[in-house]
């Protein structure tokens, strides 16, 4: 997943960002909050955002849905 994301990143976002994660609801006991931190770290690692501290990220939200297209 990281390589695919990295290939799509054309530059680092500047300023404070709002992040929305759309998570596919395929596992009956999945905890969406446990998915968020690794995804934030991945955004930093691939260079999409500078850091995941509140200085750079204004809000983080997630939505689950049965299918993601």
Secondary structure, DSSP 8 states (H G I E B T S, - for coil): -HHHHHHH--S---S-EEEEEEEE--STT--HHHHHHHHHHHHHHTTSSS-SSTTTEEEEEEEEES---
